[in-house]
């Protein structure tokens, strides 16, 4: 499985031995990349939800002020 995920250099080095360490390093780097990308997506979604919430709150306050002034 790890030979499908590895680059040409890693595949050549795995033929010489130590393929277990190379496979685990590829797996570890893949996990790190997935974690970073998921955190970026999480915070972007959080910012979008918060901005929508505060925009709706501000709009309702403006409508309440407008109705009170009339």
CHARMM internal coordinates of N, CA and C (Angstrom, degrees):
IC EDIT
DIST 1 N 1 CA 1.4503
DIST 1 CA 1 C 1.5183
ANGL 1 N 1 CA 1 C 111.09
DIST 1 C 2 N 1.3407
ANGL 1 CA 1 C 2 N 116.38
DIHE 1 N 1 CA 1 C 2 N -42.24
DIST 2 N 2 CA 1.4539
ANGL 1 C 2 N 2 CA 118.69
DIHE 1 CA 1 C 2 N 2 CA -177.43
DIST 2 CA 2 C 1.5191
ANGL 2 N 2 CA 2 C 111.89
DIHE 1 C 2 N 2 CA 2 C -68.88
DIST 2 C 3 N 1.3389
ANGL 2 CA 2 C 3 N 117.64
DIHE 2 N 2 CA 2 C 3 N -23.47
DIST 3 N 3 CA 1.4599
ANGL 2 C 3 N 3 CA 118.97
DIHE 2 CA 2 C 3 N 3 CA 177.31
DIST 3 CA 3 C 1.5253
ANGL 3 N 3 CA 3 C 111.04
DIHE 2 C 3 N 3 CA 3 C -68.45
DIST 3 C 4 N 1.3269
ANGL 3 CA 3 C 4 N 117.87
DIHE 3 N 3 CA 3 C 4 N -23.83
DIST 4 N 4 CA 1.4649
ANGL 3 C 4 N 4 CA 120.54
DIHE 3 CA 3 C 4 N 4 CA 176.47
DIST 4 CA 4 C 1.5203
ANGL 4 N 4 CA 4 C 111.19
DIHE 3 C 4 N 4 CA 4 C -74.87
DIST 4 C 5 N 1.3410
ANGL 4 CA 4 C 5 N 117.74
DIHE 4 N 4 CA 4 C 5 N -28.70
DIST 5 N 5 CA 1.4531
ANGL 4 C 5 N 5 CA 121.85
DIHE 4 CA 4 C 5 N 5 CA -176.83
DIST 5 CA 5 C 1.5224
ANGL 5 N 5 CA 5 C 113.03
DIHE 4 C 5 N 5 CA 5 C -92.95
DIST 5 C 6 N 1.3120
ANGL 5 CA 5 C 6 N 117.99
DIHE 5 N 5 CA 5 C 6 N -13.15
DIST 6 N 6 CA 1.4555
ANGL 5 C 6 N 6 CA 120.01
DIHE 5 CA 5 C 6 N 6 CA -173.28
DIST 6 CA 6 C 1.5262
ANGL 6 N 6 CA 6 C 111.80
DIHE 5 C 6 N 6 CA 6 C -89.30
DIST 6 C 7 N 1.3349
ANGL 6 CA 6 C 7 N 114.11
DIHE 6 N 6 CA 6 C 7 N 159.30
DIST 7 N 7 CA 1.4587
ANGL 6 C 7 N 7 CA 119.83
DIHE 6 CA 6 C 7 N 7 CA 177.90
DIST 7 CA 7 C 1.5303
ANGL 7 N 7 CA 7 C 109.41
DIHE 6 C 7 N 7 CA 7 C -83.19
DIST 7 C 8 N 1.3180
ANGL 7 CA 7 C 8 N 117.17
DIHE 7 N 7 CA 7 C 8 N 178.71
DIST 8 N 8 CA 1.4612
ANGL 7 C 8 N 8 CA 122.00
DIHE 7 CA 7 C 8 N 8 CA -177.15
DIST 8 CA 8 C 1.5230
ANGL 8 N 8 CA 8 C 110.85
DIHE 7 C 8 N 8 CA 8 C -64.51
DIST 8 C 9 N 1.3260
ANGL 8 CA 8 C 9 N 117.78
DIHE 8 N 8 CA 8 C 9 N -38.96
DIST 9 N 9 CA 1.4575
ANGL 8 C 9 N 9 CA 121.13
DIHE 8 CA 8 C 9 N 9 CA -179.86
DIST 9 CA 9 C 1.5210
ANGL 9 N 9 CA 9 C 110.67
DIHE 8 C 9 N 9 CA 9 C -63.90
DIST 9 C 10 N 1.3108
ANGL 9 CA 9 C 10 N 116.58
DIHE 9 N 9 CA 9 C 10 N -44.68
DIST 10 N 10 CA 1.4633
ANGL 9 C 10 N 10 CA 119.94
DIHE 9 CA 9 C 10 N 10 CA 179.94
DIST 10 CA 10 C 1.5214
ANGL 10 N 10 CA 10 C 111.24
DIHE 9 C 10 N 10 CA 10 C -66.52
DIST 10 C 11 N 1.3212
ANGL 10 CA 10 C 11 N 117.18
DIHE 10 N 10 CA 10 C 11 N -35.74
DIST 11 N 11 CA 1.4603
ANGL 10 C 11 N 11 CA 119.60
DIHE 10 CA 10 C 11 N 11 CA 178.06
DIST 11 CA 11 C 1.5230
ANGL 11 N 11 CA 11 C 111.03
DIHE 10 C 11 N 11 CA 11 C -66.64
DIST 11 C 12 N 1.3288
ANGL 11 CA 11 C 12 N 117.00
DIHE 11 N 11 CA 11 C 12 N -37.97
DIST 12 N 12 CA 1.4589
ANGL 11 C 12 N 12 CA 120.07
DIHE 11 CA 11 C 12 N 12 CA 179.13
DIST 12 CA 12 C 1.5242
ANGL 12 N 12 CA 12 C 110.22
DIHE 11 C 12 N 12 CA 12 C -68.52
DIST 12 C 13 N 1.3365
ANGL 12 CA 12 C 13 N 117.53
DIHE 12 N 12 CA 12 C 13 N -39.01
DIST 13 N 13 CA 1.4563
ANGL 12 C 13 N 13 CA 120.41
DIHE 12 CA 12 C 13 N 13 CA 179.60
DIST 13 CA 13 C 1.5179
ANGL 13 N 13 CA 13 C 111.60
DIHE 12 C 13 N 13 CA 13 C -70.91
DIST 13 C 14 N 1.3109
ANGL 13 CA 13 C 14 N 117.97
DIHE 13 N 13 CA 13 C 14 N -28.65
DIST 14 N 14 CA 1.4562
ANGL 13 C 14 N 14 CA 119.91
DIHE 13 CA 13 C 14 N 14 CA -179.92
DIST 14 CA 14 C 1.5225
ANGL 14 N 14 CA 14 C 110.99
DIHE 13 C 14 N 14 CA 14 C -70.15
DIST 14 C 15 N 1.3308
ANGL 14 CA 14 C 15 N 117.40
DIHE 14 N 14 CA 14 C 15 N -24.43
DIST 15 N 15 CA 1.4555
ANGL 14 C 15 N 15 CA 120.43
DIHE 14 CA 14 C 15 N 15 CA 177.24
DIST 15 CA 15 C 1.5230
ANGL 15 N 15 CA 15 C 110.82
DIHE 14 C 15 N 15 CA 15 C -70.57
DIST 15 C 16 N 1.3417
ANGL 15 CA 15 C 16 N 116.18
DIHE 15 N 15 CA 15 C 16 N -26.14
DIST 16 N 16 CA 1.4622
ANGL 15 C 16 N 16 CA 120.34
DIHE 15 CA 15 C 16 N 16 CA 179.81
DIST 16 CA 16 C 1.5214
ANGL 16 N 16 CA 16 C 112.57
DIHE 15 C 16 N 16 CA 16 C -83.23
DIST 16 C 17 N 1.2923
ANGL 16 CA 16 C 17 N 118.34
DIHE 16 N 16 CA 16 C 17 N -12.88
DIST 17 N 17 CA 1.4551
ANGL 16 C 17 N 17 CA 122.03
DIHE 16 CA 16 C 17 N 17 CA -178.66
DIST 17 CA 17 C 1.5130
ANGL 17 N 17 CA 17 C 110.00
DIHE 16 C 17 N 17 CA 17 C 121.47
DIST 17 C 18 N 1.3010
ANGL 17 CA 17 C 18 N 116.58
DIHE 17 N 17 CA 17 C 18 N 163.29
DIST 18 N 18 CA 1.4581
ANGL 17 C 18 N 18 CA 120.16
DIHE 17 CA 17 C 18 N 18 CA -179.73
DIST 18 CA 18 C 1.5086
ANGL 18 N 18 CA 18 C 112.90
DIHE 17 C 18 N 18 CA 18 C 79.02
DIST 18 C 19 N 1.3030
ANGL 18 CA 18 C 19 N 117.10
DIHE 18 N 18 CA 18 C 19 N 23.76
DIST 19 N 19 CA 1.4669
ANGL 18 C 19 N 19 CA 119.38
DIHE 18 CA 18 C 19 N 19 CA -176.97
DIST 19 CA 19 C 1.5201
ANGL 19 N 19 CA 19 C 111.50
DIHE 18 C 19 N 19 CA 19 C -68.62
DIST 19 C 20 N 1.3261
ANGL 19 CA 19 C 20 N 116.56
DIHE 19 N 19 CA 19 C 20 N -25.57
DIST 20 N 20 CA 1.4636
ANGL 19 C 20 N 20 CA 118.49
DIHE 19 CA 19 C 20 N 20 CA 179.16
DIST 20 CA 20 C 1.5232
ANGL 20 N 20 CA 20 C 110.80
DIHE 19 C 20 N 20 CA 20 C -65.64
DIST 20 C 21 N 1.3177
ANGL 20 CA 20 C 21 N 117.28
DIHE 20 N 20 CA 20 C 21 N -43.00
DIST 21 N 21 CA 1.4682
ANGL 20 C 21 N 21 CA 120.95
DIHE 20 CA 20 C 21 N 21 CA 179.05
DIST 21 CA 21 C 1.5274
ANGL 21 N 21 CA 21 C 110.93
DIHE 20 C 21 N 21 CA 21 C -66.91
DIST 21 C 22 N 1.2978
ANGL 21 CA 21 C 22 N 116.67
DIHE 21 N 21 CA 21 C 22 N -38.91
DIST 22 N 22 CA 1.4642
ANGL 21 C 22 N 22 CA 120.60
DIHE 21 CA 21 C 22 N 22 CA 178.93
DIST 22 CA 22 C 1.5270
ANGL 22 N 22 CA 22 C 110.16
DIHE 21 C 22 N 22 CA 22 C -66.03
DIST 22 C 23 N 1.3030
ANGL 22 CA 22 C 23 N 116.64
DIHE 22 N 22 CA 22 C 23 N -41.90
DIST 23 N 23 CA 1.4638
ANGL 22 C 23 N 23 CA 120.64
DIHE 22 CA 22 C 23 N 23 CA 178.84
DIST 23 CA 23 C 1.5159
ANGL 23 N 23 CA 23 C 111.78
DIHE 22 C 23 N 23 CA 23 C -63.08
DIST 23 C 24 N 1.3290
ANGL 23 CA 23 C 24 N 116.30
DIHE 23 N 23 CA 23 C 24 N -43.20
DIST 24 N 24 CA 1.4660
ANGL 23 C 24 N 24 CA 119.35
DIHE 23 CA 23 C 24 N 24 CA 179.47
DIST 24 CA 24 C 1.5192
ANGL 24 N 24 CA 24 C 111.55
DIHE 23 C 24 N 24 CA 24 C -68.53
DIST 24 C 25 N 1.3249
ANGL 24 CA 24 C 25 N 118.01
DIHE 24 N 24 CA 24 C 25 N -34.89
DIST 25 N 25 CA 1.4703
ANGL 24 C 25 N 25 CA 119.26
DIHE 24 CA 24 C 25 N 25 CA 178.22
DIST 25 CA 25 C 1.5271
ANGL 25 N 25 CA 25 C 110.83
DIHE 24 C 25 N 25 CA 25 C -67.36
DIST 25 C 26 N 1.3258
ANGL 25 CA 25 C 26 N 117.98
DIHE 25 N 25 CA 25 C 26 N -38.78
DIST 26 N 26 CA 1.4577
ANGL 25 C 26 N 26 CA 121.25
DIHE 25 CA 25 C 26 N 26 CA 176.61
DIST 26 CA 26 C 1.5225
ANGL 26 N 26 CA 26 C 109.70
DIHE 25 C 26 N 26 CA 26 C -64.15
DIST 26 C 27 N 1.3202
ANGL 26 CA 26 C 27 N 116.73
DIHE 26 N 26 CA 26 C 27 N -43.33
DIST 27 N 27 CA 1.4662
ANGL 26 C 27 N 27 CA 121.18
DIHE 26 CA 26 C 27 N 27 CA 179.04
DIST 27 CA 27 C 1.5285
ANGL 27 N 27 CA 27 C 110.80
DIHE 26 C 27 N 27 CA 27 C -62.44
DIST 27 C 28 N 1.3325
ANGL 27 CA 27 C 28 N 117.42
DIHE 27 N 27 CA 27 C 28 N -43.83
DIST 28 N 28 CA 1.4612
ANGL 27 C 28 N 28 CA 121.75
DIHE 27 CA 27 C 28 N 28 CA 179.44
DIST 28 CA 28 C 1.5272
ANGL 28 N 28 CA 28 C 111.43
DIHE 27 C 28 N 28 CA 28 C -62.94
DIST 28 C 29 N 1.3207
ANGL 28 CA 28 C 29 N 117.61
DIHE 28 N 28 CA 28 C 29 N -43.94
DIST 29 N 29 CA 1.4620
ANGL 28 C 29 N 29 CA 120.93
DIHE 28 CA 28 C 29 N 29 CA 178.40
DIST 29 CA 29 C 1.5295
ANGL 29 N 29 CA 29 C 111.36
DIHE 28 C 29 N 29 CA 29 C -65.36
DIST 29 C 30 N 1.3104
ANGL 29 CA 29 C 30 N 117.14
DIHE 29 N 29 CA 29 C 30 N -36.44
DIST 30 N 30 CA 1.4593
ANGL 29 C 30 N 30 CA 120.63
DIHE 29 CA 29 C 30 N 30 CA 176.95
DIST 30 CA 30 C 1.5275
ANGL 30 N 30 CA 30 C 110.40
DIHE 29 C 30 N 30 CA 30 C -63.85
DIST 30 C 31 N 1.3328
ANGL 30 CA 30 C 31 N 116.85
DIHE 30 N 30 CA 30 C 31 N -42.59
DIST 31 N 31 CA 1.4667
ANGL 30 C 31 N 31 CA 120.91
DIHE 30 CA 30 C 31 N 31 CA 177.61
DIST 31 CA 31 C 1.5295
ANGL 31 N 31 CA 31 C 110.34
DIHE 30 C 31 N 31 CA 31 C -62.70
DIST 31 C 32 N 1.3299
ANGL 31 CA 31 C 32 N 117.73
DIHE 31 N 31 CA 31 C 32 N -42.68
DIST 32 N 32 CA 1.4681
ANGL 31 C 32 N 32 CA 120.44
DIHE 31 CA 31 C 32 N 32 CA 178.74
DIST 32 CA 32 C 1.5266
ANGL 32 N 32 CA 32 C 111.71
DIHE 31 C 32 N 32 CA 32 C -61.14
DIST 32 C 33 N 1.3142
ANGL 32 CA 32 C 33 N 117.17
DIHE 32 N 32 CA 32 C 33 N -43.54
DIST 33 N 33 CA 1.4633
ANGL 32 C 33 N 33 CA 121.37
DIHE 32 CA 32 C 33 N 33 CA 179.77
DIST 33 CA 33 C 1.5195
ANGL 33 N 33 CA 33 C 110.52
DIHE 32 C 33 N 33 CA 33 C -64.46
DIST 33 C 34 N 1.3252
ANGL 33 CA 33 C 34 N 117.11
DIHE 33 N 33 CA 33 C 34 N -42.76
DIST 34 N 34 CA 1.4688
ANGL 33 C 34 N 34 CA 120.58
DIHE 33 CA 33 C 34 N 34 CA 178.98
DIST 34 CA 34 C 1.5129
ANGL 34 N 34 CA 34 C 110.73
DIHE 33 C 34 N 34 CA 34 C -62.78
DIST 34 C 35 N 1.3276
ANGL 34 CA 34 C 35 N 117.71
DIHE 34 N 34 CA 34 C 35 N -40.43
DIST 35 N 35 CA 1.4620
ANGL 34 C 35 N 35 CA 120.65
DIHE 34 CA 34 C 35 N 35 CA 179.41
DIST 35 CA 35 C 1.5221
ANGL 35 N 35 CA 35 C 111.81
DIHE 34 C 35 N 35 CA 35 C -64.86
DIST 35 C 36 N 1.3184
ANGL 35 CA 35 C 36 N 117.63
DIHE 35 N 35 CA 35 C 36 N -42.90
DIST 36 N 36 CA 1.4665
ANGL 35 C 36 N 36 CA 120.95
DIHE 35 CA 35 C 36 N 36 CA 179.83
DIST 36 CA 36 C 1.5232
ANGL 36 N 36 CA 36 C 110.77
DIHE 35 C 36 N 36 CA 36 C -64.68
DIST 36 C 37 N 1.3169
ANGL 36 CA 36 C 37 N 117.11
DIHE 36 N 36 CA 36 C 37 N -45.72
DIST 37 N 37 CA 1.4657
ANGL 36 C 37 N 37 CA 120.74
DIHE 36 CA 36 C 37 N 37 CA -179.70
DIST 37 CA 37 C 1.5257
ANGL 37 N 37 CA 37 C 110.58
DIHE 36 C 37 N 37 CA 37 C -63.96
DIST 37 C 38 N 1.3310
ANGL 37 CA 37 C 38 N 117.19
DIHE 37 N 37 CA 37 C 38 N -40.51
DIST 38 N 38 CA 1.4632
ANGL 37 C 38 N 38 CA 119.08
DIHE 37 CA 37 C 38 N 38 CA 179.95
DIST 38 CA 38 C 1.5256
ANGL 38 N 38 CA 38 C 111.58
DIHE 37 C 38 N 38 CA 38 C -67.16
DIST 38 C 39 N 1.3271
ANGL 38 CA 38 C 39 N 118.59
DIHE 38 N 38 CA 38 C 39 N -35.10
DIST 39 N 39 CA 1.4630
ANGL 38 C 39 N 39 CA 120.48
DIHE 38 CA 38 C 39 N 39 CA 176.98
DIST 39 CA 39 C 1.5271
ANGL 39 N 39 CA 39 C 111.10
DIHE 38 C 39 N 39 CA 39 C -67.72
DIST 39 C 40 N 1.3258
ANGL 39 CA 39 C 40 N 117.38
DIHE 39 N 39 CA 39 C 40 N -38.90
DIST 40 N 40 CA 1.4656
ANGL 39 C 40 N 40 CA 120.76
DIHE 39 CA 39 C 40 N 40 CA 177.57
DIST 40 CA 40 C 1.5268
ANGL 40 N 40 CA 40 C 109.89
DIHE 39 C 40 N 40 CA 40 C -63.11
DIST 40 C 41 N 1.3224
ANGL 40 CA 40 C 41 N 117.25
DIHE 40 N 40 CA 40 C 41 N -45.20
DIST 41 N 41 CA 1.4680
ANGL 40 C 41 N 41 CA 120.97
DIHE 40 CA 40 C 41 N 41 CA 178.93
DIST 41 CA 41 C 1.5212
ANGL 41 N 41 CA 41 C 110.25
DIHE 40 C 41 N 41 CA 41 C -63.68
DIST 41 C 42 N 1.3318
ANGL 41 CA 41 C 42 N 117.71
DIHE 41 N 41 CA 41 C 42 N -41.33
DIST 42 N 42 CA 1.4602
ANGL 41 C 42 N 42 CA 121.49
DIHE 41 CA 41 C 42 N 42 CA 179.47
DIST 42 CA 42 C 1.5203
ANGL 42 N 42 CA 42 C 111.16
DIHE 41 C 42 N 42 CA 42 C -59.55
DIST 42 C 43 N 1.3363
ANGL 42 CA 42 C 43 N 117.38
DIHE 42 N 42 CA 42 C 43 N -48.14
DIST 43 N 43 CA 1.4555
ANGL 42 C 43 N 43 CA 119.48
DIHE 42 CA 42 C 43 N 43 CA -177.25
DIST 43 CA 43 C 1.5251
ANGL 43 N 43 CA 43 C 112.76
DIHE 42 C 43 N 43 CA 43 C -71.44
DIST 43 C 44 N 1.3129
ANGL 43 CA 43 C 44 N 118.09
DIHE 43 N 43 CA 43 C 44 N -32.57
DIST 44 N 44 CA 1.4643
ANGL 43 C 44 N 44 CA 119.83
DIHE 43 CA 43 C 44 N 44 CA 175.44
DIST 44 CA 44 C 1.5262
ANGL 44 N 44 CA 44 C 109.90
DIHE 43 C 44 N 44 CA 44 C -65.29
DIST 44 C 45 N 1.3294
ANGL 44 CA 44 C 45 N 116.86
DIHE 44 N 44 CA 44 C 45 N -42.84
DIST 45 N 45 CA 1.4657
ANGL 44 C 45 N 45 CA 120.46
DIHE 44 CA 44 C 45 N 45 CA 177.84
DIST 45 CA 45 C 1.5269
ANGL 45 N 45 CA 45 C 110.55
DIHE 44 C 45 N 45 CA 45 C -64.57
DIST 45 C 46 N 1.3137
ANGL 45 CA 45 C 46 N 116.75
DIHE 45 N 45 CA 45 C 46 N -39.67
DIST 46 N 46 CA 1.4673
ANGL 45 C 46 N 46 CA 120.34
DIHE 45 CA 45 C 46 N 46 CA 179.44
DIST 46 CA 46 C 1.5252
ANGL 46 N 46 CA 46 C 111.36
DIHE 45 C 46 N 46 CA 46 C -63.71
DIST 46 C 47 N 1.3185
ANGL 46 CA 46 C 47 N 116.46
DIHE 46 N 46 CA 46 C 47 N -42.89
DIST 47 N 47 CA 1.4677
ANGL 46 C 47 N 47 CA 120.62
DIHE 46 CA 46 C 47 N 47 CA 178.23
DIST 47 CA 47 C 1.5266
ANGL 47 N 47 CA 47 C 110.11
DIHE 46 C 47 N 47 CA 47 C -64.02
DIST 47 C 48 N 1.3207
ANGL 47 CA 47 C 48 N 117.75
DIHE 47 N 47 CA 47 C 48 N -41.61
DIST 48 N 48 CA 1.4710
ANGL 47 C 48 N 48 CA 121.04
DIHE 47 CA 47 C 48 N 48 CA -179.85
DIST 48 CA 48 C 1.5214
ANGL 48 N 48 CA 48 C 111.13
DIHE 47 C 48 N 48 CA 48 C -64.22
DIST 48 C 49 N 1.3196
ANGL 48 CA 48 C 49 N 117.58
DIHE 48 N 48 CA 48 C 49 N -42.23
DIST 49 N 49 CA 1.4650
ANGL 48 C 49 N 49 CA 120.80
DIHE 48 CA 48 C 49 N 49 CA 179.63
DIST 49 CA 49 C 1.5200
ANGL 49 N 49 CA 49 C 110.74
DIHE 48 C 49 N 49 CA 49 C -65.73
DIST 49 C 50 N 1.3319
ANGL 49 CA 49 C 50 N 116.46
DIHE 49 N 49 CA 49 C 50 N -43.65
DIST 50 N 50 CA 1.4697
ANGL 49 C 50 N 50 CA 119.79
DIHE 49 CA 49 C 50 N 50 CA 179.47
DIST 50 CA 50 C 1.5258
ANGL 50 N 50 CA 50 C 111.64
DIHE 49 C 50 N 50 CA 50 C -64.93
DIST 50 C 51 N 1.3265
ANGL 50 CA 50 C 51 N 117.19
DIHE 50 N 50 CA 50 C 51 N -41.25
DIST 51 N 51 CA 1.4642
ANGL 50 C 51 N 51 CA 119.08
DIHE 50 CA 50 C 51 N 51 CA -179.03
DIST 51 CA 51 C 1.5257
ANGL 51 N 51 CA 51 C 110.80
DIHE 50 C 51 N 51 CA 51 C -65.91
DIST 51 C 52 N 1.3268
ANGL 51 CA 51 C 52 N 117.45
DIHE 51 N 51 CA 51 C 52 N -37.69
DIST 52 N 52 CA 1.4601
ANGL 51 C 52 N 52 CA 120.50
DIHE 51 CA 51 C 52 N 52 CA 177.23
DIST 52 CA 52 C 1.5313
ANGL 52 N 52 CA 52 C 110.15
DIHE 51 C 52 N 52 CA 52 C -65.66
DIST 52 C 53 N 1.3181
ANGL 52 CA 52 C 53 N 116.80
DIHE 52 N 52 CA 52 C 53 N -41.04
DIST 53 N 53 CA 1.4659
ANGL 52 C 53 N 53 CA 121.08
DIHE 52 CA 52 C 53 N 53 CA -179.54
DIST 53 CA 53 C 1.5266
ANGL 53 N 53 CA 53 C 110.53
DIHE 52 C 53 N 53 CA 53 C -62.68
DIST 53 C 54 N 1.3325
ANGL 53 CA 53 C 54 N 117.22
DIHE 53 N 53 CA 53 C 54 N -47.47
DIST 54 N 54 CA 1.4587
ANGL 53 C 54 N 54 CA 120.04
DIHE 53 CA 53 C 54 N 54 CA -178.15
DIST 54 CA 54 C 1.5204
ANGL 54 N 54 CA 54 C 112.29
DIHE 53 C 54 N 54 CA 54 C -71.86
DIST 54 C 55 N 1.3213
ANGL 54 CA 54 C 55 N 117.46
DIHE 54 N 54 CA 54 C 55 N -29.29
DIST 55 N 55 CA 1.4604
ANGL 54 C 55 N 55 CA 119.82
DIHE 54 CA 54 C 55 N 55 CA 176.38
DIST 55 CA 55 C 1.5237
ANGL 55 N 55 CA 55 C 110.47
DIHE 54 C 55 N 55 CA 55 C -67.48
DIST 55 C 56 N 1.3364
ANGL 55 CA 55 C 56 N 117.04
DIHE 55 N 55 CA 55 C 56 N -41.70
DIST 56 N 56 CA 1.4636
ANGL 55 C 56 N 56 CA 120.35
DIHE 55 CA 55 C 56 N 56 CA 177.74
DIST 56 CA 56 C 1.5222
ANGL 56 N 56 CA 56 C 110.90
DIHE 55 C 56 N 56 CA 56 C -66.77
DIST 56 C 57 N 1.3230
ANGL 56 CA 56 C 57 N 117.38
DIHE 56 N 56 CA 56 C 57 N -38.55
DIST 57 N 57 CA 1.4562
ANGL 56 C 57 N 57 CA 121.18
DIHE 56 CA 56 C 57 N 57 CA 178.34
DIST 57 CA 57 C 1.5273
ANGL 57 N 57 CA 57 C 110.99
DIHE 56 C 57 N 57 CA 57 C -64.37
DIST 57 C 58 N 1.3288
ANGL 57 CA 57 C 58 N 116.38
DIHE 57 N 57 CA 57 C 58 N -43.73
DIST 58 N 58 CA 1.4606
ANGL 57 C 58 N 58 CA 120.64
DIHE 57 CA 57 C 58 N 58 CA 179.27
DIST 58 CA 58 C 1.5288
ANGL 58 N 58 CA 58 C 110.79
DIHE 57 C 58 N 58 CA 58 C -65.47
DIST 58 C 59 N 1.3297
ANGL 58 CA 58 C 59 N 116.58
DIHE 58 N 58 CA 58 C 59 N -39.41
DIST 59 N 59 CA 1.4609
ANGL 58 C 59 N 59 CA 119.74
DIHE 58 CA 58 C 59 N 59 CA 179.22
DIST 59 CA 59 C 1.5283
ANGL 59 N 59 CA 59 C 111.18
DIHE 58 C 59 N 59 CA 59 C -64.90
DIST 59 C 60 N 1.3187
ANGL 59 CA 59 C 60 N 117.33
DIHE 59 N 59 CA 59 C 60 N -41.13
DIST 60 N 60 CA 1.4673
ANGL 59 C 60 N 60 CA 119.69
DIHE 59 CA 59 C 60 N 60 CA 179.55
DIST 60 CA 60 C 1.5319
ANGL 60 N 60 CA 60 C 111.14
DIHE 59 C 60 N 60 CA 60 C -67.04
DIST 60 C 61 N 1.3304
ANGL 60 CA 60 C 61 N 117.65
DIHE 60 N 60 CA 60 C 61 N -35.31
DIST 61 N 61 CA 1.4627
ANGL 60 C 61 N 61 CA 120.47
DIHE 60 CA 60 C 61 N 61 CA 176.65
DIST 61 CA 61 C 1.5261
ANGL 61 N 61 CA 61 C 111.20
DIHE 60 C 61 N 61 CA 61 C -66.68
DIST 61 C 62 N 1.3252
ANGL 61 CA 61 C 62 N 116.94
DIHE 61 N 61 CA 61 C 62 N -39.29
DIST 62 N 62 CA 1.4556
ANGL 61 C 62 N 62 CA 120.44
DIHE 61 CA 61 C 62 N 62 CA 178.75
DIST 62 CA 62 C 1.5273
ANGL 62 N 62 CA 62 C 110.65
DIHE 61 C 62 N 62 CA 62 C -66.33
DIST 62 C 63 N 1.3263
ANGL 62 CA 62 C 63 N 117.50
DIHE 62 N 62 CA 62 C 63 N -39.59
DIST 63 N 63 CA 1.4599
ANGL 62 C 63 N 63 CA 120.55
DIHE 62 CA 62 C 63 N 63 CA 178.13
DIST 63 CA 63 C 1.5243
ANGL 63 N 63 CA 63 C 111.15
DIHE 62 C 63 N 63 CA 63 C -66.75
DIST 63 C 64 N 1.3318
ANGL 63 CA 63 C 64 N 116.82
DIHE 63 N 63 CA 63 C 64 N -36.95
DIST 64 N 64 CA 1.4711
ANGL 63 C 64 N 64 CA 120.07
DIHE 63 CA 63 C 64 N 64 CA 178.38
DIST 64 CA 64 C 1.5216
ANGL 64 N 64 CA 64 C 110.41
DIHE 63 C 64 N 64 CA 64 C -66.00
DIST 64 C 65 N 1.3277
ANGL 64 CA 64 C 65 N 117.89
DIHE 64 N 64 CA 64 C 65 N -41.06
DIST 65 N 65 CA 1.4610
ANGL 64 C 65 N 65 CA 121.52
DIHE 64 CA 64 C 65 N 65 CA 177.21
DIST 65 CA 65 C 1.5273
ANGL 65 N 65 CA 65 C 111.33
DIHE 64 C 65 N 65 CA 65 C -64.85
DIST 65 C 66 N 1.3245
ANGL 65 CA 65 C 66 N 115.91
DIHE 65 N 65 CA 65 C 66 N -39.00
DIST 66 N 66 CA 1.4666
ANGL 65 C 66 N 66 CA 119.99
DIHE 65 CA 65 C 66 N 66 CA 179.54
DIST 66 CA 66 C 1.5233
ANGL 66 N 66 CA 66 C 111.24
DIHE 65 C 66 N 66 CA 66 C -66.00
DIST 66 C 67 N 1.3140
ANGL 66 CA 66 C 67 N 116.36
DIHE 66 N 66 CA 66 C 67 N -40.88
DIST 67 N 67 CA 1.4699
ANGL 66 C 67 N 67 CA 119.81
DIHE 66 CA 66 C 67 N 67 CA 179.19
DIST 67 CA 67 C 1.5180
ANGL 67 N 67 CA 67 C 111.65
DIHE 66 C 67 N 67 CA 67 C -69.37
DIST 67 C 68 N 1.3286
ANGL 67 CA 67 C 68 N 118.47
DIHE 67 N 67 CA 67 C 68 N -32.74
DIST 68 N 68 CA 1.4472
ANGL 67 C 68 N 68 CA 121.63
DIHE 67 CA 67 C 68 N 68 CA 178.26
DIST 68 CA 68 C 1.5210
ANGL 68 N 68 CA 68 C 111.87
DIHE 67 C 68 N 68 CA 68 C -72.04
DIST 68 C 69 N 1.3031
ANGL 68 CA 68 C 69 N 117.65
DIHE 68 N 68 CA 68 C 69 N -31.42
DIST 69 N 69 CA 1.4615
ANGL 68 C 69 N 69 CA 120.77
DIHE 68 CA 68 C 69 N 69 CA -178.27
DIST 69 CA 69 C 1.5312
ANGL 69 N 69 CA 69 C 112.26
DIHE 68 C 69 N 69 CA 69 C -75.51
DIST 69 C 70 N 1.3181
ANGL 69 CA 69 C 70 N 116.85
DIHE 69 N 69 CA 69 C 70 N -19.67
DIST 70 N 70 CA 1.4839
ANGL 69 C 70 N 70 CA 119.64
DIHE 69 CA 69 C 70 N 70 CA -179.36
DIST 70 CA 70 C 1.4518
ANGL 70 N 70 CA 70 C 110.18
DIHE 69 C 70 N 70 CA 70 C -93.14
END
COOR INIT
IC SEED 1 N 1 CA 1 C
IC BUILD
